[in-house]
Amino acid sequence: MSGEAIVVRRSGHGWQVGEEQAADLTSAMVLADLLAADLGAPAPSPGGPPRPALSEQDEAARLAVTVAQLEHALAARVRVEQAIGVLAERHRLRPRQAFDLLRSVARSGGRRVIEVAEDVVDSASNPLRPLPGELARPQPPARGRGRSPRHARAAS
């Protein structure tokens, strides 16, 4: 599959990235980048099928909507990438594994990936805010607060 372009397209249930499904555009963009990096695929070409002619006003309105969507997606993507970095560092994961973990936690909780990503990033910048429970590393069992063996012998 090396050398093939990663195709991202809208599907009835979200976004299709190669063989995988993503619920939102941000997840699809991150997944496409991760897949492309794994496969060593070239960057997609900007050209596409020709569009029907639109009036200048319609074209300007369409471009304004597209710009707003891209700005929103880029801002969300930055947060997702930051969350991937936090999870990769805290759990010693590869970026793809961190994204899969982030996505699975979002799906299991019925949340969007960006919402979980924001919680992860907030936990990294605010020590009073822990990682969401499903993403927190398991803590070692607490040791009992009994007497040390030396003190226990002295009391007997």
N, C-alpha and C positions, 0 to 999 in steps of 0.2 A: 504494500500500500504506500510505500515511500514515494514521494514525488507527487501524490495526488493532492488536489486542493481540498480543503475542508469546506463542505457546503453547509450553510446555515439557512434553513427555510422555515417559514411559519407553517405549523400544522394545526389540526383541530384541537389538540390538547396542549398547545404551547409552542415550543420551538424544537425542530429536529436538527441535531448537529451530527452529521455523519450518520452513524447507526444509533446514537443516543438521543434521548428525549430530555428537554429542559423546560421547566415551567415558565420562566420569564426570560426576557431578552438579555438581562445582565448575566444570568447564569449561562445562557447560550454563548455569549461573547467570551466569558472566562473559559468555559469548556472548550470552545473552538480554539482559543489560544493554547490551552494546555495540550489538546490533541495535536495541533500543528507543531508544537515544540517537540512532543513525543515522536511524531512521524517525520520531522524535518521537512514539512511541506512548505512550498513557497508561499509568499503573501498573495492574497487574491488580487486579481486585476480589477481596476475600478470600472472598467467597461461592462456593460450589460446589454440586455435586449433594448432596442429603441422604444421610447414611450410615444404615445400619441401626442400631437401638438396641442398645447394649452395656451390660453391667452396669457399675457404678461401678468395680469392681476392674479389669475388662478395659479400660475407658476410661482409667483411671489408668496402667495398664501401657503401653497404646498411646501415650499422651501422653509418658510417660517416654522411650520409645524414640525418638519423634519429636523431643523436645527434645535428646537426645544426638546424633542425626543432624544436626540443625540446628546445634548448637554445633560439631561437627566440621567441617561444611561451611563455616561462617562462618570458622573459624580457617584452614582451607585456602584459602578465597577471599581472605582478607587477604593471605596469602603470594603467591597468584597475582597479585593486583592490584599488590603491591609489585614483583614480577618484571616485570610489564608496564611499570611506571614505569621500572625500571632499563634495560630493553631499549629503550624509547622514547627515553630520554635518550642512551644510548650509541650507538644506531644512527640517531638522528633519525627515528623512525618515529611514526606515529599509533598510538593505543592498540590499535585493531583489528588493525593490521599486526603490532604487537608480540605480541599474543595469538596470531595465526595462526602467527607464527614459533615461539613457545613450543610451541604445539600440534604443529606439524609436526616439530620436533626431538624431542619426546616420542614421537610416533608412530614416527618413523624409528628411534629407539633402543629401541622396545618398553618404554617407561617411562610412568608416569603423569605428567600435567601437573604435579601438585603436587611430585613428586620433582625435576623439572627446575627448577621455580620456586624450590624451596628452595636448589638449587645456585646459581641466579642471585642470589638475595638474599644468600646467604652470601658470594658473591664481592664484593658491594658493601660489606659490612661488615668483611671480612677481606682486607687487601691481599695476603696471601700465598696466597690462594685465587683462581685465575683463573676467568674465565667458562668454562663447558663449551665444548670445542673448536668445536662446531657453531655456537655463538652468539658466539664471539669475533670482534671486528673484524679483518679482515686487516691484518697489520703491513706497513708499507712495506719494500721490500727494503733490506737492510743495505748501507751503503756500504763499499767496500773500505778496508782500513787501510794503503794504500800511502802513498808519499811525495806531498806536495803538488807541483803542477807547479813551483813555485819551487825546492823542495829537489831535485827530480829534475834540473833544469837545472844547479844548482850542483855536483852530484855528477858530471856528465858532463865 
